[in-house]
Amino acid sequence: MARVAPLALCVVPAVWALAATFEGRDRDPGATWLVHPERQDAASWVDERMVSKALAHLRISALTRFFKEGGELAYIVAARKDGDGTYVQVRLPLGVTADMVTAQRPKLAANLGRATLETWPTTGEEDGILDLWIADKGALNGGAGVWPLMLAGRVDLFDGVPFGLTQRGRIINTPLIGVNWLIGRRPGQGKSSALRTLLLGAALDPTAELWAFIMGESPDFAPFTPRLSRYRMGLDDAVAEATLRALTALLTEMERRGKVLGRRPGSPPKVSRKLADDRSLGLHPLICAIDECHELFQHPQYGTAAAETAVKLIKRGRKYGIVVLLATQFPTRDSIPREITRNVSCSVAFSVADQIANDGLLGSGKYRTGVRATELRPNVDRGTCVAVGVTDAAFELIRTFYVPFEDGIDQVSPVVTRAVEAVADDGREIAAAEPEAASIDHLADVAQVLRGEPRMRTQEVLSRLADHNPAEYDGWTPSRLAGALAEHGVRPAKSHGLMVIRSDDVAQALAARDSE
């Protein structure tokens, strides 16, 4: 034994020196067998060398050549624990861009021993910088848990509404004041539930006024009725017309609020909590939710005007405490006007089918930079969404809270009851819904303003309609008039190079309608 100990003291350092030599010679960026520590989280542990090895095996030619020549990646942000995962930021070598890596996301995930949903490569501040977040194994499984306001609590909309858990496992309070929302997905992935959660949060702010328009036969929002000042649900033309009237009323209200702010000392640029609490000013939060909004924007008669009005509200109304929440299960190139996607503040995409739907919801170019809801699996990832604009981060992967309202389970109504009681406790009243206006007969109005003349220029018809009923026709365009007449089979015609409306066409349409 006396001889063994000195021998061991000589051999062990020699073995370590030899191993270190081979370690130094090993060009494989992922050779970590000597340095991998014993850790409780070894199954989820990620470091720079593991990331380098995963990148080296993506078969990106410039990256492969870089490693073969002995290159070492520059880590702007070293691997660090970030919520329920690891975050790194890498400066890529010459000839390699971040979108080259994002295009190989499934392979990168496999190289890191992760599911695709657990691996999020995105473009950093420059095209040559890769931001990479890797979830701990299994961290994204399961839902977000119980909504924090399910049993008690109120909301200050200026602070936000609990919406879900981020990919880092933190509760996210999403903004509602000063923003507008667009939510979309394939059918059955959580869109209406997410909209319901936002509206429930808004209901728990006693100062907020809520409107809801559901463009379909869906009971998802029926429990909100006691808390709503305006509510319509259905697929018929009357609901589309009522929704357009509501958007027009919001536009008028926006202009009134602008004048109120302009008269305040210092002309404050936007509504604050203090101003919203002053009941004499009428600057309380006003939330308008439209579910299945594609049905409105594609409506043959009211769609064009609804889109134009919605865009104006989204661009300017947020400063005045007016919030528009839009949701659709058909996010296509034609169903959502491009100006809405461009100007909406918060975009949410549950599982979508393709790049067009992805960028139609989240914004142009998002798919290319790696912000992809196409990676969310239908049904498997139900309730999980990719969101842009809800925080300062480039995107958030959010497991949304779910407040059940299905299969005989109704946990929405008790929250609404609390919300109504909170309004009463605050000494306020829920604004009474305006009575439904009588349906306006556009065809009869056109016949009236023609005054028996054989034909009349379209612009003259529009001018007379605006004089006849300014509240309805002020701001109408030739295309909108054409759409209203087309519903009755009447189309403007060209006469002497000018577009005209013919009295005979209108009279025949009226007669045909009366006979029916």
C-alpha positions as CSV (number, residue, x, y, z in Angstrom):
1,M,0.0,0.0,0.0
2,A,2.8,2.4,0.8
3,R,4.0,2.1,-2.8
4,V,0.5,2.4,-4.4
5,A,-0.2,5.8,-3.0
6,P,2.9,7.6,-4.6
7,L,2.2,5.8,-7.8
8,A,-1.4,7.0,-7.9
9,L,-0.3,10.5,-7.2
10,C,1.9,10.4,-10.4
11,V,-0.6,8.5,-12.6
12,V,-3.7,10.6,-11.9
13,P,-2.2,13.9,-12.9
14,A,-0.8,12.3,-16.0
15,V,-4.2,10.9,-17.0
16,W,-5.8,14.3,-16.5
17,A,-3.1,16.0,-18.5
18,L,-3.5,13.5,-21.3
19,A,-7.3,13.9,-21.3
20,A,-6.9,17.7,-21.3
21,T,-4.6,17.4,-24.3
22,F,-7.2,15.4,-26.3
23,E,-9.9,17.8,-25.1
24,G,-7.9,20.8,-26.4
25,R,-7.3,19.0,-29.7
26,D,-10.9,18.1,-30.1
27,R,-12.4,20.4,-32.7
28,D,-15.9,19.2,-32.1
29,P,-17.6,22.3,-30.5
30,G,-19.7,20.0,-28.3
31,A,-17.1,17.8,-26.7
32,T,-18.0,18.2,-23.1
33,W,-17.4,14.8,-21.5
34,L,-14.7,16.2,-19.2
35,V,-16.5,19.3,-18.1
36,H,-20.2,18.3,-17.7
37,P,-20.9,18.8,-14.1
38,E,-23.1,16.6,-11.9
39,R,-26.3,18.6,-11.7
40,Q,-29.8,17.9,-10.5
41,D,-31.1,19.5,-13.7
42,A,-28.7,17.6,-16.0
43,A,-31.6,16.5,-18.3
44,S,-32.4,20.2,-19.1
45,W,-29.0,21.7,-18.7
46,V,-27.7,23.6,-21.8
47,D,-24.4,25.5,-22.1
48,E,-22.5,27.3,-24.9
49,R,-20.6,24.2,-26.1
50,M,-23.9,22.2,-26.4
51,V,-25.4,25.0,-28.5
52,S,-22.3,25.2,-30.7
53,K,-22.4,21.5,-31.3
54,A,-26.1,21.7,-32.2
55,L,-25.4,24.6,-34.6
56,A,-22.4,22.8,-36.1
57,H,-24.6,19.9,-37.2
58,L,-27.3,21.9,-39.1
59,R,-25.4,21.5,-42.4
60,I,-25.3,25.2,-43.1
61,S,-22.3,25.3,-45.4
62,A,-20.7,28.5,-44.1
63,L,-21.2,27.4,-40.5
64,T,-19.8,24.0,-41.2
65,R,-16.7,25.5,-42.8
66,F,-16.3,27.9,-39.9
67,F,-16.1,25.0,-37.4
68,K,-13.8,22.9,-39.6
69,E,-11.4,25.8,-39.7
70,G,-11.3,25.9,-35.9
71,G,-13.6,28.8,-35.4
72,E,-15.3,29.5,-32.1
73,L,-18.6,31.3,-31.8
74,A,-18.8,34.6,-30.0
75,Y,-21.5,34.5,-27.3
76,I,-22.9,38.0,-26.7
77,V,-25.0,36.5,-23.9
78,A,-23.6,33.4,-22.3
79,A,-26.0,30.5,-21.6
80,R,-28.1,31.6,-18.5
81,K,-31.2,30.4,-16.7
82,D,-34.2,32.3,-18.0
83,G,-37.4,31.2,-16.3
84,D,-38.2,27.7,-17.3
85,G,-35.4,27.4,-19.8
86,T,-32.0,28.7,-21.0
87,Y,-31.3,31.8,-23.0
88,V,-28.2,32.5,-25.2
89,Q,-27.4,35.2,-27.8
90,V,-24.8,34.3,-30.4
91,R,-23.0,36.4,-33.0
92,L,-22.9,34.1,-36.1
93,P,-19.9,33.9,-38.4
94,L,-19.6,35.6,-41.8
95,G,-22.0,34.3,-44.3
96,V,-24.5,33.0,-41.8
97,T,-27.7,34.8,-40.8
98,A,-30.1,34.1,-38.0
99,D,-33.0,33.2,-40.4
100,M,-30.8,30.4,-41.9
101,V,-30.8,28.9,-38.4
102,T,-34.5,29.5,-37.8
103,A,-35.2,27.7,-41.1
104,Q,-33.6,24.6,-39.5
105,R,-35.5,24.8,-36.3
106,P,-36.7,21.2,-36.1
107,K,-33.2,19.9,-36.7
108,L,-31.8,22.4,-34.1
109,A,-34.3,21.1,-31.6
110,A,-33.4,17.5,-32.3
111,N,-29.7,18.3,-31.9
112,L,-30.4,19.9,-28.5
113,G,-32.6,17.0,-27.4
114,R,-35.8,19.0,-27.4
115,A,-39.2,19.2,-29.0
116,T,-39.6,21.8,-31.7
117,L,-42.0,23.7,-29.4
118,E,-39.3,23.9,-26.8
119,T,-36.7,25.5,-29.1
120,W,-37.1,29.1,-30.2
121,P,-34.4,30.6,-32.4
122,T,-35.2,34.2,-33.6
123,T,-33.3,37.0,-35.2
124,G,-31.7,39.5,-32.7
125,E,-31.1,43.2,-33.2
126,E,-29.0,42.4,-36.3
127,D,-29.5,39.7,-39.0
128,G,-26.2,38.1,-37.9
129,I,-27.3,37.8,-34.2
130,L,-29.2,34.7,-33.1
131,D,-31.4,34.9,-30.0
132,L,-32.1,31.3,-28.8
133,W,-34.4,30.3,-25.9
134,I,-34.5,26.6,-25.0
135,A,-37.2,25.3,-22.6
136,D,-36.4,22.9,-19.9
137,K,-37.6,19.4,-20.9
138,G,-41.4,19.2,-20.3
139,A,-41.6,22.7,-18.9
140,L,-44.2,23.7,-21.5
141,N,-46.5,20.7,-20.9
142,G,-49.8,21.3,-19.2
143,G,-51.9,24.4,-19.0
144,A,-51.4,27.7,-17.2
145,G,-53.4,26.8,-14.1
146,V,-56.3,28.7,-12.5
147,W,-56.9,32.3,-13.5
148,P,-55.7,34.4,-10.6
149,L,-59.0,36.4,-10.6
150,M,-61.3,33.4,-10.6
151,L,-62.5,33.8,-7.0
152,A,-61.6,37.3,-6.0
153,G,-60.0,40.5,-7.0
154,R,-60.6,43.6,-9.2
155,V,-58.7,44.9,-12.2
156,D,-57.2,48.3,-13.1
157,L,-57.1,48.2,-16.8
158,F,-54.2,50.7,-16.8
159,D,-52.1,47.9,-15.1
160,G,-53.3,45.1,-17.4
161,V,-55.1,41.8,-17.2
162,P,-53.7,38.3,-16.2
163,F,-53.6,36.5,-19.5
164,G,-51.4,33.4,-19.1
165,L,-47.9,32.1,-18.4
166,T,-45.0,33.1,-20.6
167,Q,-42.5,30.5,-21.9
168,R,-40.4,31.5,-18.9
169,G,-43.2,30.4,-16.5
170,R,-44.2,33.9,-15.4
171,I,-47.7,35.3,-15.2
172,I,-48.1,37.9,-17.8
173,N,-50.4,40.9,-17.3
174,T,-51.3,42.0,-20.8
175,P,-52.1,45.6,-21.6
176,L,-55.5,46.7,-22.6
177,I,-55.4,50.5,-22.4
178,G,-53.4,52.1,-25.2
179,V,-53.5,49.0,-27.4
180,N,-55.7,47.1,-29.7
181,W,-55.8,43.3,-30.1
182,L,-56.1,40.8,-33.0
183,I,-56.5,37.2,-32.1
184,G,-56.6,34.3,-34.6
185,R,-56.2,30.6,-35.0
186,R,-57.5,27.4,-36.6
187,P,-60.9,26.4,-35.3
188,G,-61.0,25.0,-31.7
189,Q,-57.5,26.1,-30.5
190,G,-58.5,28.7,-27.8
191,K,-59.3,31.9,-29.7
192,S,-62.7,32.6,-28.1
193,S,-61.4,31.5,-24.7
194,A,-58.6,34.0,-24.9
195,L,-60.9,36.8,-25.9
196,R,-63.2,35.8,-23.1
197,T,-60.4,36.1,-20.6
198,L,-59.5,39.6,-21.8
199,L,-63.1,40.7,-21.6
200,L,-63.5,39.1,-18.1
201,G,-60.5,41.1,-16.9
202,A,-62.0,44.3,-18.4
203,A,-65.3,43.5,-16.7
204,L,-63.6,43.5,-13.3
205,D,-62.6,47.2,-13.7
206,P,-65.7,49.0,-12.4
207,T,-64.9,52.0,-14.6
208,A,-64.9,50.1,-17.9
209,E,-67.8,50.1,-20.4
210,L,-68.0,46.9,-22.4
211,W,-69.5,46.2,-25.9
212,A,-69.5,42.8,-27.6
213,F,-70.6,41.8,-31.1
214,I,-70.5,38.1,-32.0
215,M,-70.7,37.5,-35.7
216,G,-72.1,34.0,-35.5
217,E,-74.5,31.8,-33.5
218,S,-72.3,31.2,-30.5
219,P,-73.2,31.4,-26.8
220,D,-69.6,31.9,-25.7
221,F,-70.3,35.4,-24.5
222,A,-73.9,35.2,-23.4
223,P,-72.9,35.2,-19.6
224,F,-71.5,38.7,-20.1
225,T,-74.9,40.2,-20.9
226,P,-75.5,41.8,-17.4
227,R,-72.2,43.6,-17.7
228,L,-72.5,44.7,-21.4
229,S,-73.8,48.0,-22.6
230,R,-74.1,46.7,-26.2
231,Y,-74.4,43.1,-27.2
232,R,-75.5,41.5,-30.5
233,M,-75.0,37.9,-31.6
234,G,-75.9,36.2,-34.9
235,L,-75.0,35.8,-38.6
236,D,-77.8,37.9,-40.1
237,D,-77.3,41.3,-41.8
238,A,-78.8,43.1,-38.8
239,V,-75.9,42.1,-36.6
240,A,-73.4,43.3,-39.1
241,E,-75.3,46.6,-39.5
242,A,-75.4,47.0,-35.7
243,T,-71.7,46.4,-35.4
244,L,-71.0,49.0,-38.1
245,R,-73.2,51.5,-36.2
246,A,-71.2,50.7,-33.0
247,L,-67.9,51.3,-34.7
248,T,-69.2,54.6,-36.2
249,A,-70.4,55.6,-32.7
250,L,-67.0,54.9,-31.3
251,L,-65.4,57.1,-34.0
252,T,-67.8,59.9,-32.9
253,E,-66.9,59.3,-29.3
254,M,-63.2,59.3,-30.1
255,E,-63.6,62.8,-31.6
256,R,-65.5,64.0,-28.5
257,R,-62.8,62.7,-26.2
258,G,-60.2,64.4,-28.2
259,K,-61.9,67.7,-27.7
260,V,-62.3,67.0,-24.0
261,L,-58.6,66.4,-23.6
262,G,-57.8,69.5,-25.7
263,R,-59.7,71.6,-23.2
264,R,-57.9,70.1,-20.1
265,P,-55.0,72.1,-18.6
266,G,-51.8,71.2,-20.5
267,S,-53.8,69.4,-23.2
268,P,-52.8,65.9,-22.0
269,P,-52.0,63.7,-25.0
270,K,-53.9,60.6,-23.7
271,V,-56.3,59.3,-21.1
272,S,-54.8,58.5,-17.8
273,R,-56.2,56.7,-14.8
274,K,-56.8,60.0,-13.0
275,L,-58.8,61.4,-16.0
276,A,-60.7,58.1,-16.4
277,D,-61.8,58.3,-12.8
278,D,-63.3,61.8,-13.3
279,R,-66.9,60.8,-14.2
280,S,-67.7,64.3,-15.4
281,L,-65.3,63.9,-18.3
282,G,-66.6,60.7,-19.7
283,L,-63.1,59.3,-20.4
284,H,-63.7,55.9,-18.8
285,P,-62.2,52.8,-20.6
286,L,-64.4,51.7,-23.5
287,I,-63.8,48.1,-24.7
288,C,-65.4,46.8,-27.9
289,A,-64.9,43.1,-28.7
290,I,-65.8,41.6,-32.1
291,D,-65.6,37.9,-32.4
292,E,-65.4,36.2,-35.9
293,C,-64.6,39.7,-37.3
294,H,-63.9,38.2,-40.7
295,E,-67.6,37.9,-41.1
296,L,-68.0,41.6,-40.7
297,F,-65.0,42.7,-42.8
298,Q,-66.2,40.4,-45.7
299,H,-69.8,41.4,-45.5
300,P,-70.9,42.4,-49.0
301,Q,-72.8,45.5,-47.8
302,Y,-71.1,46.7,-44.6
303,G,-67.7,45.1,-44.8
304,T,-65.8,47.9,-46.6
305,A,-67.2,50.7,-44.3
306,A,-66.6,48.5,-41.2
307,A,-62.9,47.9,-42.2
308,E,-62.3,51.6,-42.9
309,T,-63.9,52.6,-39.5
310,A,-62.0,50.0,-37.6
311,V,-58.7,51.1,-39.0
312,K,-59.4,54.7,-38.0
313,L,-60.2,53.6,-34.4
314,I,-57.2,51.3,-34.2
315,K,-54.9,54.1,-35.4
316,R,-56.2,56.8,-33.1
317,G,-58.7,55.6,-30.5
318,R,-56.2,53.9,-28.2
319,K,-55.0,57.4,-26.9
320,Y,-58.5,58.1,-25.8
321,G,-59.2,54.9,-23.8
322,I,-61.1,53.2,-26.6
323,V,-60.0,49.6,-27.2
324,V,-60.9,47.3,-30.0
325,L,-60.5,43.5,-29.5
326,L,-60.8,41.5,-32.7
327,A,-60.9,37.7,-33.1
328,T,-61.1,35.4,-36.1
329,Q,-60.8,31.7,-36.9
330,F,-60.1,32.4,-40.5
331,P,-57.0,34.6,-40.7
332,T,-56.4,34.7,-44.4
333,R,-55.0,37.4,-46.8
334,D,-58.6,38.5,-47.6
335,S,-60.4,38.1,-44.3
336,I,-58.4,40.6,-42.3
337,P,-57.6,44.0,-43.9
338,R,-53.9,44.5,-44.2
339,E,-54.1,48.0,-42.5
340,I,-55.5,46.3,-39.4
341,T,-52.6,43.9,-39.1
342,R,-50.2,46.7,-39.7
343,N,-51.6,49.0,-37.0
344,V,-52.9,46.7,-34.3
345,S,-50.7,46.7,-31.1
346,C,-51.1,43.2,-29.7
347,S,-51.2,40.2,-32.1
348,V,-52.0,36.7,-31.0
349,A,-51.8,33.5,-33.1
350,F,-52.8,30.1,-31.8
351,S,-52.0,27.2,-34.2
352,V,-52.3,28.4,-37.8
353,A,-51.9,26.5,-41.0
354,D,-49.3,28.4,-43.0
355,Q,-47.0,31.3,-43.3
356,I,-49.7,33.6,-44.8
357,A,-51.9,33.1,-41.8
358,N,-48.9,33.5,-39.4
359,D,-47.8,36.8,-40.9
360,G,-51.4,38.0,-41.4
361,L,-51.8,37.9,-37.7
362,L,-48.4,38.5,-36.2
363,G,-47.1,40.9,-38.9
364,S,-45.2,40.8,-42.1
365,G,-41.9,39.0,-42.0
366,K,-42.5,37.3,-38.6
367,Y,-42.3,33.8,-40.0
368,R,-38.9,34.5,-41.6
369,T,-37.5,35.7,-38.3
370,G,-38.6,32.6,-36.5
371,V,-41.8,33.9,-34.8
372,R,-44.0,31.0,-35.9
373,A,-47.4,29.9,-34.7
374,T,-47.2,27.2,-37.5
375,E,-45.1,25.1,-35.1
376,L,-48.0,24.9,-32.6
377,R,-49.7,21.5,-33.0
378,P,-53.5,21.5,-33.5
379,N,-55.3,20.2,-30.4
380,V,-52.0,19.1,-28.7
381,D,-51.1,22.7,-28.1
382,R,-54.6,24.0,-27.6
383,G,-54.5,27.1,-25.5
384,T,-50.9,28.0,-26.3
385,C,-50.3,31.0,-28.5
386,V,-47.5,33.1,-30.0
387,A,-48.0,36.8,-29.1
388,V,-46.3,39.9,-30.4
389,G,-46.6,43.3,-28.7
390,V,-47.8,42.2,-25.3
391,T,-44.4,42.8,-23.8
392,D,-41.1,44.5,-25.0
393,A,-39.8,41.1,-26.1
394,A,-39.8,40.2,-29.8
395,F,-42.5,37.6,-29.0
396,E,-44.0,35.6,-26.2
397,L,-45.1,32.0,-26.1
398,I,-48.1,32.1,-23.8
399,R,-50.1,29.3,-22.2
400,T,-53.3,31.2,-21.8
401,F,-55.6,30.9,-18.7
402,Y,-58.8,29.1,-19.3
403,V,-62.1,30.0,-17.6
404,P,-64.4,27.1,-18.4
405,F,-67.8,27.7,-20.1
406,E,-68.8,24.4,-21.7
407,D,-70.2,21.0,-21.0
408,G,-72.4,22.2,-18.1
409,I,-69.5,23.9,-16.4
410,D,-69.9,27.7,-16.1
411,Q,-67.2,29.5,-14.2
412,V,-67.7,32.7,-16.3
413,S,-71.1,33.8,-14.8
414,P,-69.8,34.0,-11.2
415,V,-67.0,36.3,-12.3
416,V,-69.5,38.5,-14.3
417,T,-71.8,38.6,-11.2
418,R,-68.8,39.9,-9.1
419,A,-68.1,42.4,-11.8
420,V,-71.6,43.8,-11.8
421,E,-71.5,44.0,-8.0
422,A,-68.2,45.8,-8.2
423,V,-69.8,48.4,-10.5
424,A,-72.6,49.0,-8.0
425,D,-70.2,49.1,-5.1
426,D,-68.3,51.8,-6.9
427,G,-71.4,53.9,-7.2
428,R,-71.6,53.5,-10.9
429,E,-74.2,52.2,-13.3
430,I,-73.7,50.0,-16.3
431,A,-74.5,52.2,-19.4
432,A,-77.9,51.3,-20.8
433,A,-77.7,49.8,-24.3
434,E,-79.1,52.1,-26.9
435,P,-82.4,50.9,-28.5
436,E,-81.9,49.2,-31.8
437,A,-82.5,51.7,-34.6
438,A,-85.0,50.9,-37.2
439,S,-83.4,49.3,-40.2
440,I,-82.6,51.8,-42.8
441,D,-84.0,51.1,-46.3
442,H,-81.1,52.2,-48.6
443,L,-82.9,51.3,-51.8
444,A,-85.9,53.4,-50.9
445,D,-83.7,56.3,-49.8
446,V,-81.9,56.2,-53.2
447,A,-85.3,56.2,-55.0
448,Q,-86.4,59.2,-52.9
449,V,-83.3,61.3,-53.7
450,L,-83.5,60.5,-57.4
451,R,-86.7,62.4,-57.4
452,G,-87.9,60.8,-60.6
453,E,-85.0,61.9,-62.7
454,P,-84.1,59.3,-65.3
455,R,-80.5,59.0,-64.2
456,M,-78.2,60.8,-61.8
457,R,-74.4,60.9,-61.3
458,T,-73.3,58.7,-58.5
459,Q,-71.6,61.6,-56.7
460,E,-74.8,63.6,-56.8
461,V,-76.7,60.7,-55.3
462,L,-74.2,60.5,-52.5
463,S,-74.5,64.2,-51.9
464,R,-78.3,64.0,-51.7
465,L,-78.2,61.0,-49.4
466,A,-75.9,62.8,-47.0
467,D,-78.3,65.7,-46.9
468,H,-81.3,63.3,-46.5
469,N,-79.7,61.4,-43.5
470,P,-76.3,62.7,-42.5
471,A,-76.0,60.2,-39.6
472,E,-76.2,57.3,-42.0
473,Y,-74.8,58.5,-45.2
474,D,-72.1,61.1,-44.3
475,G,-68.8,59.6,-45.4
476,W,-70.2,57.1,-47.8
477,T,-68.0,56.3,-50.9
478,P,-69.1,55.3,-54.4
479,S,-67.9,51.7,-53.7
480,R,-70.0,51.6,-50.5
481,L,-73.1,52.8,-52.4
482,A,-72.5,50.3,-55.1
483,G,-72.3,47.5,-52.5
484,A,-75.6,48.6,-50.9
485,L,-77.3,48.6,-54.3
486,A,-75.7,45.4,-55.5
487,E,-77.6,43.6,-52.7
488,H,-80.8,44.4,-54.6
489,G,-79.4,43.7,-58.0
490,V,-78.9,47.3,-59.0
491,R,-75.5,48.3,-60.5
492,P,-74.3,51.8,-61.4
493,A,-74.0,52.3,-65.2
494,K,-71.8,54.5,-67.4
495,S,-73.4,57.3,-69.3
496,H,-71.4,59.9,-71.3
497,G,-68.2,58.7,-69.5
498,L,-69.8,59.2,-66.0
499,M,-71.1,56.6,-63.5
500,V,-74.8,57.1,-62.9
501,I,-77.7,55.5,-61.1
502,R,-80.7,54.8,-63.3
503,S,-84.2,55.4,-61.8
504,D,-85.7,52.5,-63.8
505,D,-83.2,50.1,-62.3
506,V,-84.1,51.2,-58.8
507,A,-87.8,51.2,-59.4
508,Q,-87.7,47.6,-60.9
509,A,-85.7,46.5,-57.8
510,L,-88.3,48.0,-55.5
511,A,-91.1,46.4,-57.4
512,A,-89.4,43.0,-57.4
513,R,-88.7,43.2,-53.6
514,D,-92.4,44.2,-52.9
515,S,-93.7,41.3,-54.9
516,E,-91.5,38.9,-53.0
